[in-house]
């Protein structure tokens, strides 16, 4: 597996979480309607980000289970942020209905 510096690995992990968080916000708010390729492009970027965390090993050594956990955490971040931002489309529903809609978005998707 390719090796990178410890700082490079930290940057890679931070970038993967940033892609997951911003992509989750984008797909949560803009998932109802739009073009199908937007979802496909976001999922492709998410897969590349998660796989890069697993494939690239830091030079000081990080175990495979730890890197696999980070990849799962990146994917989980995307789905959690997508569910948390989905109720904001088209408007904020109020706090009582917001938490119900977040639960629905977690179980069935944002639309």
N, C-alpha and C positions, 0 to 999 in steps of 0.2 A: 504494500500500500504506500502511496506517496506520503512523504513526511514534510511537515511545515514547522516553522518556529512556534514557540508557545504563544507569543503575541499574535502571530498570524492565525493561530487556532482560536484564540479569544475573539479576534475580529471576525472570523468566520462564523462562530457561534452567535455573536451579537448580530451579525448581518442576517443570519437565518431566522432569529427571533424577530428582527425588525421586518423582514419580508412576511413572516407569518402574521404579525400584529397588524401591519398596514394592509396586507391582503385580506385579512379577516374583516377589518373595518370596511374596506371597499366592497367585498362580496356580501357583507351583511347589509349594508345600506343599499347597494345597487344590484341585488341579486334577483329581484322580482322584475322580469322583463329584461330587455337588453339583448345583446348578442350572445349566442351560445359559446363562441370562441373565447369570450372574456373569462368564463369559468374554467374552460380548458387551459387557457394560458396561465391563470393563477394556480391551478392545480399542478401544472408542469413546473412552474417556478418553485412551488412548495416542495415538490418531490426532489428537484435538483438541490434545493437548500438543505433538505433533510439528509439526502444521500451524501452530500459533500461533508457534512458533519461526521458521518460514519466512515467515509472513505479516507479522508485526509487525517493522518495521525499527527499529533504534536510531537516534536523531536524529543521532549522530555518524557514521553510515554503517557498515554491515557488508555485505560483498559477498554476493550471492545464493548463490554456491557455498559460502561459509563457513556460511551459515544452513542450506543444504540438508545439508551435512555434519553439522551439529549435530542436525538432525532424524533423519538416519540413525543417528547415534550414540545418540540417545535410544531409538530402536527396537531397536538392537543391545543396549543396556544391558538392556532388558526381557527379551529372549530369553536373554541370557547369565545374568542373575540368576535367571530362571526355571529354567534348566538347573542352575545351581549349588545351588538350594534344593530341587529336585524329589527328590533322593535322601533327604531328611530325612523324607519321608512313607512309611510311618508311623513309622519309627525310623531312627536313623543306622546305615548298613550297615557301617561300618568303613572305614578309609582306602583299602585296596586295591579294594574293591568300589565305593566312593564315586566314584572317578575313572572307572571303567568306566560307572557309571550316569549320570554327568554327560555323557560322550560319547554315550551312547544318548539322553539327553534333548535334547542339541543336534541330533542327527540325526533323531529320530523324534517328539519331543515328550515331555512329562513322564510320560505314562501308557503 
